[in-house]
Amino acid sequence: MASAIQKITLSSSRDIPFNKLVLSQANVRRVKSGVSIEELAESIARRGLIQSLHVRPVLDAEGNETGMFEVPAGGRRYRALELLAKQKRLAKTAPVPCVVGDAASGILIDEISLVENIDRAPLHPLDQFRAFQAMRDKSMTEEAIAAAFLVGVNVVKQRLRLASVSPKLLDIYAEDGMTLEMLMAFTVSADHARQEQVWETISAGWQKEPWQIRRMLTETTVRASDKRAVFVGVDAYEAAGGGVLRDLFQSDDGGWLQDVGLLDRLVAEKLKAVADEIAAEGWKWVEATLSIPYGATHGMREITGAPLDMSEAEQATRDALQAEYNRLSEEYESVEELPDEIDQRLGEIEAAMEELDSRPVRYDPAEIAIAGVFVTIDANGKLIVDRGYVRPEDERPVEPTGNDSPEVSDPEAAVPVAPAIQRAVITIGGHAAPAAEDEEEDGIKPLPDRLITELTAHRTLALRDAVASHPHVAMTALLHKLVSDTFLHRPATGALEANVRQVHFTAQADELKDSASAQSVTDRHERWGDHVPADDEALWDWLVALDDDNRMELLAHCVSYGVNALYERPNPYSGSGVSEHGLKVRLAQVDRLARATGLDMVQVGWRPTVGNYLGRVTKARIIEAVREGAGERAAQLIDHMKKGDMAKEAERLLADTGWLPEPLRLTGADGDGTAEPVDQDGGDETLPAFLTDDDDEEEPADVEEDEDAMIAAE
């Protein structure tokens, strides 16, 4: 016969006046954790006591109840009620809901206190996110939710953003299929379909880092820090209907602009408005574009204008700023680190003085009529207006002089007349159409000709700067060329055009004109150009008067313009261009100049990016670059990626490694860093592998693999 199951008896509940309660010494909670007593008191004041206290009667020495009750479970609630009573927000005799335990129970009071704290199940974060969302759906504002739970409004926004992720992904998170950090990354985009597509792509592989999720969700957007976005302004972009993706969980530099087409249109419209305003000044042409190539002004004559003088008010402002700057500099001269407010003020003063010193320039109306203006934006989104360039075809014919001058029948006809204001020809530059995306072949293909030319343009410019900084190397190079031509009669031109004729770049990357080498060469040229006389006799006298140091520096600068480190496709069928042997001689001499000047392309600022290398080569070459620069493990991290993602991640991995592609290395160097001799009279003319490309087309900028093939490979 089965025995009957014994039924348990639950403790009774009753309301006990607060002044009849005391905190039990057996309460196990000693260390502060979680919500503070003050916050809990505010919660009770707002919502009431949601959970009862567990108490036991206090017995005297004879075992009789004293009318007082100790609180072994609910100590924090008791202290919160105690705080409210001290603040006179709660009456001392206010009834408190309590569960009264048996004083004679065999269960230790310490056990009651401990189990009350450890038998609770914490709320899953997703339940909190959804609870916030439910309150928001019931018309409770974000500010009201934040005030109710004593948190910042941004915390509420974050929780609501997490709750707005695709329900499918939320279910995966609830089942521990992804981490909270991964869920945070998905909040960058509000497009549920795109979120799910990204998850399907990464879930099949082992690479599921939050940064990868963010990058995939923003790969078709433009950073708010992009020079186009800075130039137009994010506010203007949003006012035109553009959307911005924001990351509430990480610093996002202002977010990502989704509508790239709208952004480009706004940039073109703003450049056009600036060009129209400048055209009204009477210039013959205005060329407005996002990026002006290095050397675009070659062959043009730059006209000079007279800076306008400062007004008395402007000069007084300039003097006051200078006095304040001097005073602050002297006051904090001995301080190792300036206070933030002083450092900020000094920067403001410098900017204000620079603006006052950059005076508007007045040009001759007759020169304006034949000259033009370049309008562009720099890397920081600042508008750059460069006035005063005359194209060769726009130069006025030279007036005949002396006996060749025809007689003028009408004296008034010989008086020059200022040209009327003309309508400038405005050109608005745009991005070139992207190359067609074709499937790439496996393996390491030779580098495309145009890419090699762009890379070697960087090296040529850096080598020019290096040669100009080493006058003795420049002198040796010049003597070497002159002696070779005079005594040896070698046909190969080599790396120095000693006539000297400037070598121009048939292909160049957009960032070339903003490189440190370009800036250094331009600054040096302008510094010398300010002193070089235009008259031939005056030029001779000026050169004679220079001291040896200045003569050497000027010689080095002029010689540097003849440096040619460019790769050109050898042409064996005609007399034009360079032969394969001539190219080999040139590259060997380039190495020699680089060693003599100590040129290091890494030190001059070249870094591999998607635009200048990684997006232009095959996947095999990207992996090879990462393996060489960052190691085998880094290469394994990206070998499963699609071409576009692989190039972007490779740019990050190689950023500070000092890795260089073959055209920027010392091509004639062996393992110990010494150069192999080059037979300039013939012999082995085999070019390096990266120069032996039979395909004259560039690699596509971004190639996506077949989705099924990628999944099968994984």
C-alpha positions as CSV (number, residue, x, y, z in Angstrom):
1,M,0.0,0.0,0.0
2,A,1.5,3.3,-1.1
3,S,2.1,5.9,1.5
4,A,0.4,9.3,1.1
5,I,2.5,12.2,-0.1
6,Q,3.1,14.7,2.7
7,K,1.9,18.2,1.8
8,I,4.1,21.2,2.5
9,T,2.9,24.2,4.4
10,L,3.8,27.7,3.2
11,S,4.6,30.5,5.6
12,S,1.8,33.0,6.2
13,S,2.0,36.6,5.1
14,R,0.9,39.7,7.1
15,D,1.5,43.4,7.2
16,I,3.9,44.4,10.0
17,P,4.6,48.1,11.0
18,F,8.0,49.2,9.8
19,N,9.1,50.1,13.3
20,K,8.6,46.5,14.4
21,L,11.3,45.3,12.0
22,V,15.0,45.0,12.5
23,L,17.8,43.8,10.1
24,S,19.0,40.3,11.0
25,Q,22.7,39.9,11.8
26,A,22.5,36.6,9.9
27,N,21.8,38.3,6.6
28,V,24.6,37.1,4.3
29,R,24.8,40.2,2.1
30,R,27.7,42.2,3.2
31,V,29.2,43.6,0.0
32,K,27.5,46.2,-2.2
33,S,26.4,44.8,-5.5
34,G,24.0,46.0,-8.2
35,V,21.5,48.7,-7.7
36,S,22.4,51.2,-4.9
37,I,20.2,51.7,-1.8
38,E,19.3,55.2,-3.0
39,E,18.2,53.9,-6.4
40,L,16.2,51.1,-4.8
41,A,14.5,53.6,-2.5
42,E,13.5,55.7,-5.5
43,S,12.1,52.6,-7.2
44,I,10.0,51.8,-4.1
45,A,8.8,55.3,-3.9
46,R,7.7,55.2,-7.5
47,R,6.3,51.6,-7.8
48,G,5.7,50.5,-4.2
49,L,7.3,47.4,-2.5
50,I,7.0,44.8,-5.3
51,Q,8.6,41.9,-3.3
52,S,7.7,41.1,0.4
53,L,10.3,40.8,3.1
54,H,10.9,37.5,4.8
55,V,10.9,37.8,8.6
56,R,11.1,35.7,11.7
57,P,9.8,36.6,15.2
58,V,12.4,37.7,17.7
59,L,12.3,35.6,20.8
60,D,13.4,36.5,24.4
61,A,15.6,34.4,26.6
62,E,12.6,32.2,27.6
63,G,11.7,31.6,24.0
64,N,8.7,33.9,23.9
65,E,7.9,36.3,21.0
66,T,8.8,39.9,21.8
67,G,6.6,41.5,19.1
68,M,9.7,42.4,17.0
69,F,10.7,40.7,13.8
70,E,14.2,40.3,12.2
71,V,14.7,40.4,8.5
72,P,17.1,37.6,7.2
73,A,16.0,38.0,3.5
74,G,15.3,41.4,2.0
75,G,18.0,43.4,3.7
76,R,18.4,45.9,0.9
77,R,14.7,46.5,0.7
78,Y,14.7,47.1,4.4
79,R,17.5,49.6,4.2
80,A,15.7,51.4,1.3
81,L,12.6,51.6,3.4
82,E,14.7,52.8,6.3
83,L,16.1,55.6,4.1
84,L,12.6,56.6,3.0
85,A,11.6,56.8,6.7
86,K,14.6,59.0,7.5
87,Q,13.6,61.2,4.6
88,K,10.1,61.3,6.1
89,R,8.7,60.0,2.9
90,L,7.5,56.8,4.7
91,A,5.7,56.7,8.1
92,K,7.6,54.7,10.8
93,T,4.4,52.7,11.5
94,A,3.6,52.1,7.8
95,P,2.6,48.5,7.2
96,V,5.2,46.4,5.3
97,P,4.1,43.2,3.5
98,C,6.1,40.3,5.1
99,V,6.2,36.6,4.8
100,V,6.6,35.3,8.4
101,G,8.7,32.2,9.0
102,D,8.4,29.8,11.9
103,A,10.7,30.9,14.7
104,A,11.0,27.2,15.8
105,S,11.9,26.0,12.3
106,G,14.9,23.7,12.0
107,I,16.1,25.6,8.9
108,L,18.9,28.0,9.9
109,I,18.2,31.6,9.3
110,D,21.5,31.9,7.5
111,E,20.3,29.3,5.0
112,I,17.1,31.4,4.4
113,S,19.3,34.5,3.7
114,L,21.7,32.7,1.4
115,V,19.1,30.9,-0.7
116,E,17.1,34.1,-1.2
117,N,20.1,35.6,-3.0
118,I,21.3,32.6,-5.0
119,D,18.0,31.0,-6.1
120,R,17.1,33.9,-8.3
121,A,17.5,33.8,-12.1
122,P,18.8,36.9,-13.7
123,L,16.8,38.5,-16.5
124,H,18.0,37.7,-20.0
125,P,19.2,40.9,-21.7
126,L,16.8,40.3,-24.6
127,D,13.9,40.4,-22.1
128,Q,15.0,43.8,-20.9
129,F,15.4,45.1,-24.5
130,R,11.9,43.9,-25.4
131,A,10.5,45.3,-22.1
132,F,11.9,48.8,-23.0
133,Q,10.5,48.4,-26.5
134,A,7.0,47.5,-25.1
135,M,7.0,50.6,-22.9
136,R,8.1,52.7,-25.9
137,D,5.3,51.2,-28.0
138,K,2.8,52.3,-25.3
139,S,3.8,55.9,-25.8
140,M,6.3,56.2,-22.9
141,T,9.1,58.5,-24.1
142,E,12.8,57.5,-24.0
143,E,13.4,60.3,-21.5
144,A,10.6,58.9,-19.2
145,I,11.9,55.4,-19.4
146,A,15.4,56.7,-18.5
147,A,14.0,58.6,-15.6
148,A,12.0,55.6,-14.4
149,F,15.0,53.3,-14.3
150,L,17.6,55.9,-13.3
151,V,19.7,55.4,-16.4
152,G,20.9,57.7,-19.2
153,V,18.8,58.4,-22.2
154,N,21.6,56.9,-24.4
155,V,21.3,53.6,-22.5
156,V,17.6,53.5,-23.4
157,K,18.4,54.3,-27.0
158,Q,20.9,51.4,-27.1
159,R,18.4,49.0,-25.6
160,L,15.7,50.0,-28.0
161,R,18.2,49.8,-31.0
162,L,19.1,46.2,-29.9
163,A,15.4,45.3,-29.7
164,S,14.9,46.6,-33.3
165,V,17.2,44.1,-34.9
166,S,15.7,41.4,-37.1
167,P,13.4,39.1,-35.1
168,K,15.2,36.2,-36.7
169,L,18.6,37.3,-35.3
170,L,17.1,38.1,-31.9
171,D,15.9,34.5,-31.7
172,I,19.4,33.3,-32.6
173,Y,20.8,35.5,-29.9
174,A,18.2,34.2,-27.4
175,E,19.4,30.7,-28.1
176,D,23.1,31.8,-27.6
177,G,23.8,31.5,-31.3
178,M,25.6,34.8,-31.3
179,T,27.2,37.1,-28.7
180,L,25.9,40.4,-27.4
181,E,28.8,42.2,-29.2
182,M,27.8,40.6,-32.5
183,L,24.1,41.7,-31.9
184,M,25.4,45.2,-31.2
185,A,27.2,45.2,-34.6
186,F,24.0,44.4,-36.4
187,T,22.3,47.5,-35.1
188,V,24.4,49.7,-37.4
189,S,21.8,49.0,-40.2
190,A,18.0,49.0,-39.8
191,D,17.6,46.9,-42.9
192,H,16.4,43.5,-41.6
193,A,16.9,41.8,-45.0
194,R,20.5,43.0,-45.2
195,Q,21.1,42.0,-41.5
196,E,19.9,38.4,-42.3
197,Q,21.9,38.3,-45.5
198,V,25.1,39.2,-43.6
199,W,24.4,36.6,-40.9
200,E,23.8,33.9,-43.5
201,T,27.1,34.8,-45.2
202,I,29.2,34.8,-42.0
203,S,27.4,32.0,-40.1
204,A,28.8,29.4,-42.5
205,G,32.4,30.4,-41.7
206,W,34.5,30.7,-38.5
207,Q,35.1,34.5,-38.9
208,K,32.3,36.2,-37.1
209,E,34.0,39.2,-35.5
210,P,31.8,42.3,-34.8
211,W,34.1,44.5,-36.9
212,Q,33.5,42.2,-39.9
213,I,29.7,42.5,-39.4
214,R,29.9,46.3,-39.3
215,R,32.1,46.5,-42.4
216,M,29.7,44.3,-44.4
217,L,26.7,46.3,-43.3
218,T,28.4,49.6,-44.3
219,E,30.4,48.5,-47.4
220,T,28.2,50.5,-49.8
221,T,28.2,53.7,-47.7
222,V,30.5,56.6,-47.2
223,R,32.0,57.6,-43.9
224,A,30.9,60.9,-42.4
225,S,34.6,61.8,-42.1
226,D,35.0,61.4,-45.9
227,K,36.1,64.6,-47.5
228,R,32.9,64.7,-49.6
229,A,30.7,64.5,-46.6
230,V,32.7,67.1,-44.7
231,F,32.6,69.4,-47.7
232,V,28.8,69.2,-48.1
233,G,28.0,68.8,-44.4
234,V,26.0,65.9,-42.9
235,D,23.2,68.3,-42.0
236,A,22.8,69.4,-45.6
237,Y,22.9,65.8,-46.8
238,E,20.2,64.8,-44.3
239,A,18.1,67.9,-45.2
240,A,18.2,66.6,-48.8
241,G,16.7,63.3,-47.8
242,G,19.9,61.2,-47.2
243,G,20.0,58.6,-44.5
244,V,22.8,58.2,-42.0
245,L,23.7,54.9,-40.2
246,R,24.9,55.4,-36.7
247,D,26.6,53.0,-34.2
248,L,25.3,53.6,-30.7
249,F,27.9,51.3,-29.2
250,Q,31.2,52.4,-30.7
251,S,32.7,55.7,-31.8
252,D,31.7,56.0,-35.5
253,D,33.2,59.3,-36.5
254,G,29.7,60.7,-37.3
255,G,28.3,57.5,-38.9
256,W,28.0,56.4,-42.5
257,L,26.1,58.1,-45.3
258,Q,23.9,55.6,-47.1
259,D,23.0,57.5,-50.4
260,V,26.3,57.9,-52.1
261,G,24.7,59.1,-55.3
262,L,22.9,61.9,-53.5
263,L,26.2,62.8,-51.8
264,D,28.1,63.0,-55.1
265,R,25.3,65.1,-56.6
266,L,25.4,67.5,-53.6
267,V,29.2,67.8,-54.0
268,A,28.9,68.5,-57.7
269,E,26.2,71.1,-57.1
270,K,28.2,72.9,-54.4
271,L,31.3,72.9,-56.5
272,K,29.3,74.2,-59.4
273,A,27.9,77.1,-57.2
274,V,31.4,78.0,-56.1
275,A,32.6,77.8,-59.8
276,D,29.8,80.1,-60.9
277,E,30.7,82.6,-58.2
278,I,34.4,82.6,-59.2
279,A,33.5,82.8,-62.9
280,A,31.7,86.1,-62.3
281,E,35.2,87.6,-61.6
282,G,35.9,87.3,-65.3
283,W,38.2,84.3,-65.5
284,K,38.4,82.5,-68.9
285,W,37.9,79.0,-67.4
286,V,37.2,77.3,-64.1
287,E,38.0,73.7,-63.5
288,A,36.2,72.2,-60.5
289,T,36.9,68.6,-59.5
290,L,37.2,66.5,-56.4
291,S,40.9,65.8,-57.1
292,I,43.4,67.7,-59.2
293,P,46.3,65.5,-60.4
294,Y,49.8,66.2,-59.5
295,G,51.5,68.2,-62.3
296,A,48.1,69.5,-63.7
297,T,49.6,72.9,-64.1
298,H,52.6,71.8,-66.1
299,G,53.2,74.1,-69.1
300,M,50.9,76.8,-67.6
301,R,52.1,80.2,-66.6
302,E,51.1,81.3,-63.2
303,I,50.2,84.9,-62.9
304,T,50.9,86.8,-59.7
305,G,48.7,89.3,-58.0
306,A,49.1,92.0,-55.4
307,P,47.8,91.1,-51.9
308,L,45.4,93.6,-50.5
309,D,46.6,95.5,-47.5
310,M,44.9,95.1,-44.1
311,S,42.5,97.7,-43.0
312,E,43.3,99.5,-39.8
313,A,40.7,97.4,-37.9
314,E,42.2,94.2,-39.3
315,Q,45.7,95.3,-38.4
316,A,44.6,96.2,-34.8
317,T,42.9,92.8,-34.5
318,R,46.1,91.1,-35.8
319,D,48.3,93.0,-33.3
320,A,46.0,92.1,-30.4
321,L,46.0,88.4,-31.3
322,Q,49.8,88.4,-31.6
323,A,50.1,90.1,-28.2
324,E,47.8,87.6,-26.5
325,Y,49.7,84.7,-28.1
326,N,53.0,86.1,-26.9
327,R,51.7,86.6,-23.4
328,L,50.3,83.1,-23.1
329,S,53.4,81.5,-24.6
330,E,55.6,83.3,-22.1
331,E,53.3,82.6,-19.2
332,Y,53.3,78.8,-19.9
333,E,56.8,78.5,-21.3
334,S,58.0,76.4,-18.3
335,V,55.0,74.1,-18.2
336,E,55.5,70.6,-19.6
337,E,51.9,70.1,-20.7
338,L,49.6,73.0,-21.4
339,P,46.1,73.1,-19.8
340,D,43.4,72.1,-22.3
341,E,41.7,75.5,-22.3
342,I,45.1,77.3,-22.9
343,D,46.0,74.8,-25.7
344,Q,42.6,75.4,-27.3
345,R,42.9,79.1,-27.1
346,L,46.4,79.1,-28.6
347,G,45.0,77.1,-31.5
348,E,42.2,79.5,-32.0
349,I,44.6,82.5,-32.0
350,E,46.9,80.7,-34.6
351,A,43.9,80.0,-36.8
352,A,42.6,83.6,-36.6
353,M,46.0,85.1,-37.4
354,E,46.5,82.7,-40.3
355,E,43.1,83.8,-41.7
356,L,44.1,87.4,-41.4
357,D,47.5,86.8,-43.0
358,S,45.9,85.0,-46.0
359,R,45.1,88.2,-47.8
360,P,42.9,88.4,-50.9
361,V,44.8,89.0,-54.1
362,R,44.1,91.6,-56.8
363,Y,44.9,90.5,-60.4
364,D,45.3,92.5,-63.6
365,P,42.0,92.4,-65.5
366,A,43.9,91.8,-68.7
367,E,45.5,88.7,-67.2
368,I,42.2,87.4,-65.7
369,A,40.8,87.4,-69.2
370,I,43.2,84.7,-70.4
371,A,43.7,82.8,-67.1
372,G,41.8,80.2,-65.2
373,V,41.1,78.8,-61.8
374,F,41.2,75.3,-60.2
375,V,38.6,74.6,-57.6
376,T,38.9,71.4,-55.5
377,I,38.6,70.1,-51.9
378,D,41.5,68.8,-49.8
379,A,41.7,65.6,-47.8
380,N,39.9,67.3,-44.9
381,G,37.0,68.5,-47.0
382,K,38.2,72.1,-47.1
383,L,37.5,74.1,-50.2
384,I,40.7,75.0,-52.2
385,V,40.6,77.8,-54.8
386,D,43.8,78.2,-56.8
387,R,43.6,81.2,-59.1
388,G,45.7,82.4,-61.9
389,Y,47.0,79.9,-64.5
390,V,47.3,80.6,-68.2
391,R,47.3,77.7,-70.6
392,P,49.8,77.9,-73.5
393,E,47.1,78.2,-76.1
394,D,45.6,81.2,-74.3
395,E,48.7,83.3,-74.3
396,R,48.5,86.5,-76.3
397,P,50.8,86.8,-79.3
398,V,54.0,88.7,-78.7
399,E,53.8,92.2,-80.1
400,P,56.5,93.0,-82.7
401,T,59.2,95.4,-81.6
402,G,61.9,97.6,-83.2
403,N,62.1,97.9,-87.0
404,D,59.6,95.0,-87.4
405,S,56.8,97.1,-85.8
406,P,54.2,98.1,-88.3
407,E,53.1,101.7,-88.4
408,V,50.0,102.5,-86.5
409,S,47.6,104.7,-88.4
410,D,45.2,105.2,-85.5
411,P,47.1,106.0,-82.2
412,E,44.0,105.2,-80.2
413,A,43.9,101.7,-81.6
414,A,47.2,100.9,-80.0
415,V,45.9,101.6,-76.5
416,P,45.2,98.3,-74.7
417,V,41.6,98.0,-73.6
418,A,40.7,96.0,-70.5
419,P,38.7,93.0,-71.5
420,A,35.0,92.9,-70.7
421,I,33.9,90.4,-68.1
422,Q,33.6,87.1,-69.9
423,R,31.7,83.9,-69.1
424,A,34.2,81.3,-67.9
425,V,34.2,77.8,-69.3
426,I,33.4,75.7,-66.2
427,T,34.3,72.0,-66.1
428,I,33.0,69.9,-63.2
429,G,35.1,66.8,-62.6
430,G,33.5,63.5,-61.7
431,H,34.6,60.0,-60.7
432,A,35.6,57.7,-63.5
433,A,33.3,54.8,-64.2
434,P,34.4,51.7,-62.3
435,A,36.1,49.0,-64.2
436,A,33.9,46.1,-65.2
437,E,33.9,43.3,-62.6
438,D,35.2,40.2,-64.3
439,E,36.0,36.9,-62.6
440,E,39.7,36.7,-61.8
441,E,41.9,33.7,-62.4
442,D,43.6,31.9,-59.5
443,G,47.2,32.3,-58.9
444,I,49.6,35.3,-58.7
445,K,49.3,37.2,-62.0
446,P,51.9,39.8,-63.1
447,L,51.0,43.3,-62.0
448,P,49.1,45.4,-64.5
449,D,51.2,48.0,-66.4
450,R,49.2,51.0,-65.2
451,L,49.5,49.9,-61.6
452,I,53.2,49.6,-61.9
453,T,53.4,53.0,-63.5
454,E,51.4,54.5,-60.7
455,L,53.5,52.9,-58.0
456,T,56.8,54.0,-59.7
457,A,55.4,57.5,-60.0
458,H,55.3,57.5,-56.2
459,R,58.9,56.3,-56.2
460,T,60.0,58.8,-58.8
461,L,58.6,61.7,-56.9
462,A,60.1,60.5,-53.6
463,L,63.5,59.9,-55.3
464,R,63.4,63.4,-56.8
465,D,62.9,64.8,-53.3
466,A,65.7,62.6,-51.9
467,V,68.2,63.6,-54.7
468,A,67.4,67.3,-54.2
469,S,68.2,66.8,-50.5
470,H,71.6,65.3,-51.3
471,P,73.5,67.7,-53.5
472,H,76.7,65.6,-53.7
473,V,74.6,62.6,-54.9
474,A,73.0,64.9,-57.5
475,M,76.4,66.1,-58.6
476,T,77.7,62.6,-58.9
477,A,74.6,61.5,-60.9
478,L,75.0,64.5,-63.2
479,L,78.7,63.9,-63.8
480,H,78.1,60.2,-64.3
481,K,75.5,61.0,-67.0
482,L,77.7,63.7,-68.7
483,V,80.8,61.5,-68.6
484,S,78.9,58.5,-70.0
485,D,77.5,60.6,-72.8
486,T,80.9,62.2,-73.6
487,F,83.3,59.3,-73.4
488,L,81.3,56.0,-73.4
489,H,78.5,56.9,-75.9
490,R,76.0,54.6,-74.3
491,P,72.6,54.7,-75.9
492,A,70.6,53.9,-72.8
493,T,69.2,57.0,-71.1
494,G,69.1,55.6,-67.6
495,A,67.5,57.2,-64.6
496,L,68.6,60.8,-65.2
497,E,67.4,63.0,-68.1
498,A,70.3,65.4,-67.8
499,N,69.3,68.1,-70.3
500,V,67.3,68.7,-67.7
501,R,63.8,67.9,-68.9
502,Q,61.1,67.3,-66.3
503,V,59.6,63.8,-66.6
504,H,55.8,63.8,-66.3
505,F,53.6,60.9,-65.2
506,T,51.3,59.3,-67.7
507,A,49.5,57.5,-64.9
508,Q,49.2,58.4,-61.3
509,A,47.1,57.6,-58.2
510,D,44.7,60.3,-56.8
511,E,46.7,60.6,-53.6
512,L,50.0,61.4,-55.3
513,K,49.6,65.2,-55.2
514,D,48.8,65.1,-51.5
515,S,51.9,63.0,-50.6
516,A,54.7,64.3,-48.4
517,S,57.1,64.0,-51.3
518,A,54.9,66.1,-53.6
519,Q,54.5,68.8,-51.0
520,S,58.2,68.9,-50.3
521,V,59.1,69.2,-54.0
522,T,56.4,71.9,-54.5
523,D,57.5,73.9,-51.5
524,R,61.2,73.8,-52.6
525,H,60.3,74.8,-56.1
526,E,58.2,77.7,-54.9
527,R,60.9,78.8,-52.5
528,W,63.5,79.0,-55.3
529,G,61.1,80.4,-57.8
530,D,60.5,83.4,-55.7
531,H,64.1,84.4,-56.3
532,V,64.9,83.3,-59.8
533,P,65.1,86.3,-62.2
534,A,63.2,86.1,-65.4
535,D,65.8,88.0,-67.5
536,D,68.5,85.8,-69.0
537,E,71.4,88.2,-68.2
538,A,70.0,88.8,-64.7
539,L,69.7,85.1,-64.2
540,W,73.4,84.6,-65.1
541,D,74.5,87.3,-62.7
542,W,72.3,85.9,-59.9
543,L,73.8,82.4,-60.3
544,V,77.3,83.8,-60.3
545,A,76.6,85.6,-57.0
546,L,75.3,82.6,-55.2
547,D,77.6,81.0,-52.6
548,D,78.6,77.3,-53.0
549,D,76.1,75.9,-50.6
550,N,73.2,77.6,-52.4
551,R,74.5,76.7,-55.8
552,M,74.8,73.0,-54.8
553,E,71.2,73.1,-53.4
554,L,69.8,74.7,-56.5
555,L,71.8,72.3,-58.7
556,A,70.4,69.3,-56.7
557,H,66.9,70.7,-57.1
558,C,67.2,71.1,-60.9
559,V,68.8,67.7,-61.4
560,S,66.1,66.1,-59.3
561,Y,63.5,67.1,-61.9
562,G,65.2,64.8,-64.4
563,V,65.0,61.7,-62.2
564,N,63.0,59.0,-64.0
565,A,62.1,56.0,-61.9
566,L,59.0,55.2,-63.9
567,Y,58.1,51.8,-65.4
568,E,57.3,52.0,-69.1
569,R,56.3,49.1,-71.2
570,P,59.3,48.2,-73.4
571,N,58.7,48.8,-77.1
572,P,61.0,46.6,-79.2
573,Y,59.4,47.5,-82.6
574,S,60.0,51.2,-82.9
575,G,62.4,53.9,-82.0
576,S,60.0,55.6,-79.5
577,G,59.7,54.6,-75.9
578,V,62.2,52.5,-73.9
579,S,63.8,49.2,-74.8
580,E,63.8,46.3,-72.5
581,H,67.6,46.8,-71.9
582,G,67.0,50.5,-71.4
583,L,64.4,49.8,-68.8
584,K,66.7,47.4,-67.0
585,V,69.5,50.0,-66.9
586,R,67.0,52.6,-65.6
587,L,65.8,50.4,-62.8
588,A,69.3,49.5,-61.7
589,Q,70.3,53.1,-61.6
590,V,67.1,54.0,-59.7
591,D,68.2,51.4,-57.0
592,R,71.6,53.0,-56.9
593,L,70.2,56.5,-56.4
594,A,67.8,55.2,-53.7
595,R,70.7,53.6,-51.8
596,A,72.9,56.7,-52.1
597,T,70.1,59.0,-50.8
598,G,68.8,56.5,-48.2
599,L,65.3,56.6,-49.7
600,D,62.8,54.6,-47.8
601,M,59.3,54.6,-49.3
602,V,57.8,53.7,-45.9
603,Q,59.4,56.7,-44.3
604,V,58.1,59.1,-46.9
605,G,54.6,57.9,-46.2
606,W,53.6,55.3,-48.7
607,R,51.1,52.7,-47.3
608,P,49.3,49.9,-49.2
609,T,45.6,50.8,-49.5
610,V,42.6,49.4,-51.4
611,G,42.8,52.2,-53.9
612,N,46.6,52.2,-54.6
613,Y,47.3,48.5,-54.7
614,L,45.3,45.9,-52.8
615,G,42.1,46.5,-54.8
616,R,44.0,46.3,-58.0
617,V,45.6,42.9,-57.8
618,T,44.5,39.3,-57.5
619,K,43.5,37.6,-54.3
620,A,46.7,35.5,-54.4
621,R,48.8,38.7,-54.4
622,I,46.8,40.2,-51.5
623,I,47.3,37.0,-49.4
624,E,51.0,37.0,-50.4
625,A,51.3,40.7,-49.3
626,V,49.7,40.0,-45.9
627,R,51.8,36.8,-45.4
628,E,55.0,38.8,-46.1
629,G,54.0,41.9,-44.0
630,A,51.9,40.5,-41.2
631,G,52.7,36.8,-41.0
632,E,51.1,33.5,-41.9
633,R,48.4,33.7,-39.2
634,A,47.2,37.0,-40.5
635,A,47.1,35.6,-44.0
636,Q,44.9,32.7,-42.8
637,L,42.5,35.1,-41.3
638,I,41.5,36.5,-44.7
639,D,42.1,33.7,-47.1
640,H,38.4,32.7,-47.1
641,M,37.1,36.3,-47.7
642,K,35.7,37.7,-50.9
643,K,37.9,40.0,-52.9
644,G,36.5,43.3,-51.7
645,D,36.5,42.4,-48.0
646,M,39.9,40.8,-48.3
647,A,41.4,44.0,-49.7
648,K,39.9,46.2,-47.0
649,E,41.0,43.9,-44.2
650,A,44.5,43.5,-45.8
651,E,44.8,47.3,-45.7
652,R,44.2,47.3,-42.0
653,L,46.6,44.4,-41.3
654,L,49.4,46.0,-43.4
655,A,48.9,49.5,-42.1
656,D,51.9,49.6,-39.8
657,T,54.0,46.7,-41.1
658,G,56.3,48.7,-43.5
659,W,55.4,46.2,-46.3
660,L,56.1,47.4,-49.9
661,P,55.1,45.9,-53.3
662,E,57.9,44.8,-55.6
663,P,58.0,48.0,-57.7
664,L,58.8,50.1,-54.6
665,R,61.5,47.8,-53.3
666,L,65.2,47.8,-54.4
667,T,64.6,45.5,-57.4
668,G,68.3,44.7,-57.9
669,A,68.9,43.7,-54.2
670,D,69.9,40.2,-53.1
671,G,69.5,38.7,-49.6
672,D,72.2,40.8,-48.0
673,G,70.9,44.1,-49.4
674,T,73.6,44.6,-52.1
675,A,72.8,45.3,-55.7
676,E,73.5,43.0,-58.5
677,P,75.6,44.6,-61.3
678,V,73.8,45.4,-64.5
679,D,75.4,44.8,-67.9
680,Q,74.8,48.1,-69.6
681,D,76.2,46.9,-72.8
682,G,74.0,43.9,-73.2
683,G,73.9,40.5,-71.5
684,D,71.0,39.3,-69.4
685,E,68.0,41.5,-70.0
686,T,65.4,39.5,-68.2
687,L,63.1,41.7,-66.2
688,P,61.7,41.0,-62.8
689,A,58.6,38.8,-62.7
690,F,56.3,41.6,-61.8
691,L,57.2,43.5,-65.0
692,T,56.6,40.6,-67.4
693,D,52.9,41.0,-67.8
694,D,51.5,40.2,-71.2
695,D,48.1,41.6,-70.2
696,D,47.8,45.3,-70.4
697,E,44.5,45.5,-68.5
698,E,44.2,46.4,-64.9
699,E,42.7,44.0,-62.4
700,P,39.1,44.9,-61.5
701,A,38.8,47.0,-58.3
702,D,36.6,44.5,-56.6
703,V,35.7,41.0,-57.7
704,E,33.1,38.9,-56.0
705,E,33.4,35.1,-56.1
706,D,30.6,32.8,-56.9
707,E,28.6,32.4,-53.7
708,D,28.0,28.7,-54.1
709,A,31.7,28.1,-54.8
710,M,32.7,30.1,-51.7
711,I,30.3,28.1,-49.4
712,A,31.5,24.8,-50.9
713,A,35.1,25.8,-50.2
714,E,34.3,26.5,-46.6
